[in-house]
């Protein structure tokens, strides 16, 4: 921009002619002049015009994306670039758009977000011609998913809610526009038996509002709660989704009456039952919740028990005697019992209770026991086989007109090893049911119970203390699998060596043990003897380590049963040596030759004596050269187990 004089002598503002392919250079002075011109334009605005340039750009385009040019398609309307850019206040043109005033090109300076700013506006003022009002509209993209205000929503429905009743849910909101906004809702999961369905409608604010409708019949007693996962979808391809969980609690209504667990109850009570005696307990349940399911009981006195012979606990349903009973006056009582819940409009149901009063039985049965052992005492051999008889039982009841009638006999105890058998319910026999082992269980306590059929039945019992007698079925067992002992070879006869101990689990003579030492000459068992009662092994004669250093003995333990049982164990006796033998060479005289230059320490003779003793005689000195080859005579002396060498050297040449 340059300043030039017009024909009238005034200043005029115009564009200098630009040489080909060169852009005009705008100086600070030129900008100052432009601002002056703008002020003048503002004064004469009524006489000037402007045109509008509308541009569009999609949100999310890369930084530096070209939006368009200011003067494009409007040639001749204005002088074209350069432009003075005047942003509309608050339009964020300077921060979000990059505008080249020399070319009119508009580019993005930041990533645009329509949901933050949907349009930009500024005025481009050319050097001449009309101003250009530029409006840049940001186009929407599907970059926002529908979002529910809360991830979880809790609602309640009474279980008697009619079909099609609606409950408004929080709608999902989508910052995008038009088809990219929320378009529909779905139930993803949790809709058991298709109990619910969704409906929606869009209002003027553009929000797609959501309702939850009852689609079937609700029953709290069947399904007390639902957890629906609901999703909202927009119209994008593919659609974006948002989810919300709706927890639905089904509220109880009193729609179930109490139900007794029996349609009719039967009981009996003796005529001598005291006041307060429990007779029976009725029970009813109500599947409703809270107060609607709380049950109380009462006797319908209009229809039954007008004399109030019985009473019932309203909470537990326990029926008990309220007044003294008399069998002769009334044998059977019929009660009408009512169960009622605590609902606002209570529901109730009834049941019938038949109580029979029984005559008193005041005599116990009498039990007679005869033991079938050889001496008629309560015992049985451990060798008894299943089915063998132990005792004979007979029972009579003084209340019965017929002997032995109307009495039931049972046997308990004995760990199931004994049973009771009868052919005529008159005579009972106690028998062995399982094998016996006295060593595991020597005694049993049996209980015979006789019960009559009176009301109430009377019981009589008899306790039998049964002893299991022994048979010789266990051999003696040594405390150790093998024994080891030590003794000096100079021990005198009668010296104690070791004591072996065996135990027999039988009793009496069956457990009386006799010890013997088996004769094994090859191991020199004749050197030892054993006490038959105590099991103490001692030396019988002198022992010799050189003859047998470790004799092996075999001890037998035999009980006194018929037939006797026995077992054996090995005893290893280590005989410790003493110095009671002098060494003996294998030769009485040795000759050996040695060269005079043999090195000191060289072995020149090996000798074996005594019990595997090996000695080596070595050169102790050099033979004088004067002797030449010499013969060395070696004499070995033993004194108190020490070897003394006496070495004699002689000149064989001189004799």
SVG drawing of the C-alpha trace seen along z (x, -y; Angstrom):
<svg xmlns="http://www.w3.org/2000/svg" viewBox="-69 -20 158 148">
<polyline fill="none" stroke="black" stroke-width="0.4" points="0.0,0.0 1.4,-3.4 0.3,-7.0 0.0,-9.0 -1.3,-12.5 -4.5,-12.7 -5.3,-15.3 -6.9,-17.6 -3.8,-17.7 -5.3,-15.4 -3.9,-12.1 -5.3,-8.9 -4.8,-5.4 -4.2,-2.7 -2.3,0.3 1.1,-0.1 1.6,1.8 3.4,5.0 6.0,6.4 5.2,9.8 5.6,12.7 6.4,10.4 4.2,10.0 3.7,6.5 5.6,5.7 3.5,4.2 5.4,2.0 4.5,0.7 3.8,-2.7 1.4,-1.0 -0.5,0.8 -0.8,-2.6 -2.3,-4.1 -4.7,-1.1 -6.0,-1.7 -6.6,-5.3 -8.5,-4.1 -10.6,-1.8 -11.6,-4.6 -12.6,-6.6 -14.4,-3.5 -16.3,-3.3 -17.4,-6.9 -18.6,-6.3 -19.9,-2.8 -23.4,-3.6 -22.0,-4.4 -19.9,-1.2 -21.1,2.5 -19.8,5.9 -20.4,9.4 -20.3,12.7 -18.0,15.6 -19.1,18.8 -16.8,21.7 -17.1,25.2 -14.6,27.5 -15.1,30.8 -14.0,31.0 -11.0,33.1 -9.1,32.3 -5.3,32.2 -3.5,29.0 -2.6,26.9 -5.6,28.2 -6.6,25.7 -10.1,24.4 -10.3,22.0 -9.5,18.5 -11.2,15.2 -11.8,13.8 -12.3,17.1 -15.2,17.0 -15.7,13.2 -13.4,11.7 -14.1,8.0 -16.0,7.5 -13.0,6.4 -9.4,5.7 -8.3,9.0 -5.4,9.5 -3.8,8.2 -6.5,8.0 -6.7,6.5 -8.3,9.2 -10.7,8.0 -11.9,10.9 -15.4,10.8 -14.8,10.4 -14.8,13.7 -14.7,15.8 -11.2,17.3 -10.1,16.6 -6.6,15.6 -6.0,18.7 -7.7,21.4 -7.2,20.2 -4.1,19.2 -5.0,16.5 -2.5,15.3 -3.6,11.7 -1.3,11.5 -3.0,14.4 -6.3,14.7 -5.6,18.4 -7.3,19.8 -5.9,22.8 -6.4,24.6 -4.0,23.7 -5.4,26.2 -7.5,29.4 -11.1,28.1 -13.8,29.4 -17.4,28.5 -18.6,29.3 -16.3,26.6 -16.8,24.0 -19.1,24.5 -18.2,21.4 -15.7,18.7 -16.3,15.2 -14.1,12.3 -14.1,9.3 -11.5,9.1 -11.0,5.5 -9.3,5.2 -7.5,2.1 -10.5,1.3 -13.9,2.6 -16.4,4.3 -15.4,5.8 -15.7,9.6 -17.4,11.0 -16.1,14.6 -18.1,17.2 -16.4,20.6 -18.8,23.3 -17.4,26.4 -19.1,29.5 -20.0,32.3 -18.3,35.7 -19.3,38.7 -16.7,38.3 -18.8,38.5 -20.7,41.6 -24.0,41.3 -23.4,40.9 -25.8,41.5 -25.6,39.1 -25.0,41.9 -23.6,45.4 -26.2,47.0 -29.8,46.2 -32.0,47.8 -35.8,48.0 -38.6,49.9 -41.8,51.5 -44.5,53.1 -45.1,56.6 -48.7,55.9 -47.8,53.1 -50.0,53.5 -48.6,54.1 -47.5,51.1 -46.8,48.9 -43.9,46.6 -41.0,45.4 -38.8,42.6 -35.1,43.3 -32.2,41.0 -31.7,40.3 -28.3,40.5 -27.0,37.3 -24.7,37.0 -22.8,33.9 -22.9,34.7 -25.7,33.4 -28.4,34.8 -27.9,38.5 -24.8,38.6 -26.9,37.9 -28.6,40.7 -30.9,42.6 -32.1,45.7 -31.9,47.7 -31.6,51.5 -31.7,53.8 -28.5,55.8 -28.9,58.2 -30.8,59.0 -34.3,58.9 -35.4,62.3 -38.6,63.6 -38.8,60.4 -40.4,58.7 -39.6,55.1 -39.4,53.2 -38.1,49.7 -39.8,46.8 -38.4,43.4 -39.4,40.1 -37.5,37.0 -38.5,33.6 -37.7,30.1 -34.4,29.9 -33.2,32.8 -32.8,35.3 -34.1,38.8 -35.9,39.4 -36.2,43.0 -39.0,44.9 -39.0,48.3 -42.3,50.2 -43.7,53.3 -44.0,56.0 -45.3,58.9 -46.4,59.8 -44.0,59.3 -43.8,61.7 -41.4,60.8 -41.6,64.4 -40.3,65.7 -37.8,63.0 -37.2,60.3 -34.9,58.1 -33.6,57.4 -30.4,55.8 -30.8,54.5 -27.9,53.3 -29.3,50.7 -27.3,49.3 -27.8,46.1 -26.6,46.0 -26.0,43.0 -26.4,43.0 -22.8,43.3 -21.3,46.1 -20.5,48.0 -22.6,46.6 -21.0,45.4 -22.5,46.8 -23.0,45.9 -24.3,48.1 -26.2,47.8 -27.2,50.5 -30.7,50.2 -31.2,52.1 -34.9,52.9 -36.2,54.0 -39.6,55.6 -41.6,54.5 -43.7,56.9 -47.5,56.8 -49.6,59.1 -50.6,61.4 -49.9,64.8 -51.7,66.4 -49.9,68.6 -49.6,72.2 -49.5,75.1 -46.9,77.8 -49.7,80.4 -53.3,80.3 -54.2,82.2 -52.2,82.9 -52.4,86.0 -51.1,86.3 -51.7,88.3 -51.3,87.3 -51.6,89.4 -54.4,88.6 -52.0,87.9 -50.1,85.2 -49.6,82.1 -50.8,78.7 -48.2,77.1 -47.2,80.4 -46.3,80.0 -48.5,82.0 -47.3,81.0 -46.3,78.0 -48.0,76.7 -46.1,74.7 -47.2,72.4 -45.1,70.2 -45.9,67.1 -43.7,66.3 -44.4,62.6 -41.8,60.3 -41.6,58.4 -44.9,57.9 -46.8,59.5 -44.9,62.7 -45.1,62.7 -47.4,65.5 -49.3,65.8 -51.5,68.8 -54.7,69.1 -57.4,71.7 -60.9,71.0 -62.9,71.3 -66.2,70.9 -65.7,74.1 -63.5,76.2 -62.2,76.6 -64.8,74.4 -63.7,75.9 -60.2,74.5 -58.5,77.8 -55.5,76.8 -53.7,73.6 -51.3,72.6 -48.3,70.3 -49.2,67.5 -45.5,67.2 -44.3,70.8 -47.5,72.7 -46.7,75.1 -49.9,76.7 -49.8,77.7 -52.2,78.9 -54.2,76.1 -56.4,78.1 -56.2,81.6 -57.3,84.3 -59.6,87.3 -59.6,90.3 -62.9,91.5 -64.6,88.2 -63.3,87.4 -60.9,89.5 -60.5,87.4 -60.2,83.6 -60.5,81.9 -59.0,78.4 -59.4,75.8 -56.1,73.9 -55.8,70.6 -52.6,69.0 -52.9,65.3 -50.3,62.9 -49.7,59.3 -50.5,57.5 -52.6,54.4 -55.4,56.6 -54.3,59.9 -54.8,63.2 -55.3,66.4 -55.7,70.2 -56.8,73.0 -55.8,76.6 -57.3,79.4 -55.5,81.0 -56.7,84.3 -55.4,85.1 -56.2,88.5 -56.0,88.9 -54.5,92.3 -55.0,94.4 -52.1,94.6 -49.8,97.6 -48.2,98.0 -46.3,101.3 -42.9,101.9 -42.0,105.1 -39.8,107.7 -36.6,109.0 -35.0,112.4 -31.6,113.3 -29.9,116.7 -26.2,116.8 -25.3,119.8 -21.6,120.2 -20.3,123.3 -20.7,121.8 -23.7,119.6 -21.6,116.4 -21.6,113.5 -18.7,114.5 -17.9,115.5 -14.7,116.9 -13.0,114.7 -13.0,117.7 -16.8,117.6 -18.1,117.5 -20.9,115.2 -24.2,116.9 -23.1,118.5 -25.4,117.9 -24.4,115.7 -27.6,115.5 -31.4,116.2 -33.8,113.4 -37.5,113.7 -39.8,110.7 -43.2,110.4 -45.5,107.4 -47.7,107.4 -50.1,105.0 -50.8,107.6 -53.3,110.3 -51.3,112.7 -47.7,113.5 -45.0,112.2 -47.4,110.2 -47.2,106.6 -43.5,106.2 -40.7,105.1 -37.1,106.0 -34.1,104.2 -30.3,104.6 -27.8,101.8 -24.1,101.5 -21.3,103.9 -20.1,101.9 -22.4,103.9 -20.6,107.2 -23.7,108.7 -27.3,109.0 -30.7,110.1 -32.8,112.8 -36.2,114.3 -38.5,116.7 -41.8,116.0 -41.3,112.6 -41.4,114.6 -37.9,115.9 -35.0,113.7 -31.4,114.9 -28.3,112.7 -25.9,113.9 -22.4,113.0 -22.7,110.9 -19.0,110.1 -15.7,111.7 -14.3,110.9 -10.7,110.1 -10.1,110.0 -6.8,108.1 -8.7,105.3 -11.8,105.2 -11.8,107.5 -15.2,106.3 -18.5,105.2 -21.5,103.5 -24.8,104.5 -28.2,102.9 -31.4,104.9 -34.5,102.6 -38.0,104.0 -40.8,101.6 -44.5,102.3 -47.2,100.9 -49.0,98.8 -49.6,95.1 -47.1,93.8 -45.0,96.9 -43.0,98.0 -39.5,99.3 -37.4,101.7 -33.7,102.2 -31.1,104.7 -27.3,104.0 -25.1,107.0 -21.3,106.7 -19.9,109.4 -16.3,110.6 -14.4,112.0 -12.3,115.0 -8.8,115.5 -7.5,118.1 -3.9,118.5 -3.9,116.5 -0.9,114.2 2.7,115.3 5.3,113.5 6.7,110.3 10.2,109.1 10.7,105.5 13.4,105.2 13.9,106.8 17.5,107.5 19.7,107.1 23.4,106.0 25.7,106.6 29.3,106.2 31.5,108.3 35.3,108.5 37.0,111.7 38.4,112.1 34.9,112.1 34.4,114.9 31.5,117.4 28.3,116.0 28.9,112.5 25.8,110.7 25.7,110.0 22.2,108.6 18.6,109.1 15.9,109.8 12.3,109.0 9.2,110.4 5.6,109.5 2.5,111.8 -0.8,109.9 -2.7,112.9 -3.5,113.5 -2.9,116.2 -0.9,119.2 -1.3,118.0 1.0,115.1 3.5,116.9 6.8,116.8 9.8,119.2 13.1,118.1 15.5,120.6 18.8,120.3 18.9,122.2 21.9,124.4 24.0,123.1 27.6,124.6 28.9,122.7 28.4,119.4 29.6,120.8 26.3,120.5 27.7,123.0 29.6,120.0 26.3,118.5 23.2,119.4 19.8,117.6 17.5,117.4 14.2,119.0 12.1,116.6 13.9,113.2 15.6,113.5 19.0,112.5 21.9,113.9 25.1,114.6 28.4,116.3 28.6,120.0 32.3,120.6 35.4,118.6 35.1,116.8 37.8,116.1 37.8,113.1 40.4,114.8 38.1,117.7 34.9,115.8 34.9,112.0 31.1,111.6 29.0,114.7 25.4,114.6 22.8,116.1 19.2,117.0 16.8,116.7 13.3,118.3 10.4,117.0 7.5,119.5 4.2,119.0 2.5,121.7 -0.7,121.9 -2.2,125.0 -0.8,125.3 2.1,123.0 3.2,120.2 6.8,118.9 9.0,116.4 12.8,115.8 15.2,112.9 18.9,112.6 21.5,111.4 24.9,110.2 27.6,110.2 30.7,108.3 33.8,109.7 36.3,107.0 40.0,108.2 42.6,108.1 46.4,108.5 46.5,112.2 48.7,113.5 52.3,112.8 53.4,112.1 54.6,115.1 56.7,114.7 56.0,116.8 59.7,117.6 62.3,117.9 65.2,116.5 65.4,114.1 68.2,113.5 68.3,110.4 70.9,108.7 71.2,105.0 73.5,102.9 75.7,100.4 74.2,97.5 70.6,98.3 68.9,95.0 67.8,94.5 64.2,95.5 64.0,98.2 62.1,101.3 64.3,104.4 62.1,107.0 58.4,107.6 57.4,109.9 54.0,111.1 53.4,112.2 50.6,112.6 47.2,111.8 47.8,110.1 50.5,107.8 52.8,106.7 56.2,105.1 58.7,103.6 62.4,103.4 64.1,100.5 67.8,99.4 68.8,97.3 72.4,96.5 74.9,96.9 77.3,99.8 80.9,98.7 82.7,99.0 85.4,101.0 83.0,103.9 81.7,103.9 78.7,106.2 77.7,107.3 75.0,109.5 72.8,107.8 71.4,110.1 68.2,108.8 66.8,110.1 63.3,109.0 62.5,108.9 59.0,108.4 58.7,107.0 55.2,106.1 53.8,105.8 56.7,103.5 59.0,104.6 62.8,104.1 65.1,104.5 68.7,105.7 70.7,105.3 74.1,107.1 76.4,106.4 79.3,108.7 82.0,108.8 81.3,112.0 84.6,111.8 86.4,112.1 84.1,114.7"/>
</svg>
